Amino acid sequence: MIGVDVGGTKILAGVVGAEGVVERHRELPTPLESQAALVDGLEAAVRAVLDEDIAAVGFGIPSRVDQRTGRVEGRAVNVPLGGIELPKLMSERLGLPVAIENDANAATLAEFVAGAGRDVRSLIVLTLGTGCGGGAVLDGALFRGWAEFGHMVIVEGGEPCFGTCTGRGHLEAYVSGSAATRDAQRAFGPAADAHRLVRLAQEGDQEAVAILDRIGRHLGTGIGSLVNLFDPELVVIGGGFAAAGDFILGPAAEVARVEALDPAADRIRIVRAELGTMAGLIGAGLIAFEAAA
C-alpha cells in the first residue's frame, strides 16, 4: 500500500507493508495556494512512489472525516482542503482504491500496530505538535469518530484556543507546541519558542523547568479524563513537543494518577511514541488495507 501523510509544510508518501514497515518514501512540499494545487500535489506525491505492486492508497489529513461518505468536513487545519469527497476524487485520478483518515487517528493506528502499543489491545495517543491531536484504539479496533481530544475543556474560561477554534480552556491551549511557545515568550521574550524552552530546561533554568512542569500537569489532567472514559492499557505521547520528555511526562503521570478512578489509577502507563515523523505515513498506509479489502 501507499500511505500519504498530509502536513502544512510537507507531504510524506511511502510504500507500507502489512506490518507497518516502510519500504521507501519521498517528501514533497505541500502546495498551499489552492485546493486544486493541493490535490495535484497529493497525486504527484503518490506517483513518486507508485509501481505496479501497489494495491491501494491511504491519506492521513489534518481534518475531520465523515467515514460514511468519505467527505472532508469543514476546512482542514493548515491546508486548503475541505468539502470534497477525497477518496472518490483521488481514486478516479490514480485508478486505485483510496481511503482517508484523520492524521491523528492514522498515527494512533500506526503506534498500535508497529510502535509503542504493539503489545496492547487498547491505547490512547496524544500528539503534541502545533496543536494537540489524538486517537484511540479500543479492544483492538481504531475508534473512527472525531476523537478531538485536544479540544476537551480542562479550564473553564481559560486560555483561548488556536487557529479557527473559538473555544477557551481546551487541552490544546495548554499542552501543544504553540502553547509552549506562548508561555516561553511570556517568560523569556518574543524570540523564545518551545524549542528554546526545552533547551533552557535541559540546561537547568528553573523557570523553564517550572513552565514545563505546569504544562505536564495540564497534560495529566487531560489524560486522567481520557483514562476515566476509555480505560486504556497505555497512553502514548507523540508529536514534536514530546521532545520535552520527562519534564512534562513525569508531572503528567503524577496528576493523571490523582484524576483517574481506581483501579485504573494504579495501572496507567504513559510512554513516548516510537515512530516519530513516520507515524502518519505508516498509519495512512495501514488504512489503505481497508480500501483494498
Sequence and secondary structure as in RCSB ss.txt:
>XXXX:A:sequence
MIGVDVGGTKILAGVVGAEGVVERHRELPTPLESQAALVDGLEAAVRAVLDEDIAAVGFGIPSRVDQRTGRVEGR
AVNVPLGGIELPKLMSERLGLPVAIENDANAATLAEFVAGAGRDVRSLIVLTLGTGCGGGAVLDGALFRGWAEFG
HMVIVEGGEPCFGTCTGRGHLEAYVSGSAATRDAQRAFGPAADAHRLVRLAQEGDQEAVAILDRIGRHLGTGIGS
LVNLFDPELVVIGGGFAAAGDFILGPAAEVARVEALDPAADRIRIVRAELGTMAGLIGAGLIAFEAAA
>XXXX:A:secstr
 EEEEE SSEEEEEEE TTS EEEEEEEE   S HHHHHHHHHHHHHTT  TT   EEEEESSEEETTTTEEES 
 SSSS  SSBHHHHHHHHHTS EEEEEHHHHHHHHHHHHSTTTT S EEEEEESSSEEEEEEETTEE  S   GG
GSBSSTT SB STT   BSBTHHHHSHHHHHHHHHHHH TT  HHHHHHHHHTT HHHHHHHHHHHHHHHHHHHH
HHHHH  SEEEEESGGGGGTHHHHHHHHHHHHHHS TTHHHH  EEE SSGGGHHHHHHHHHHHHHH 
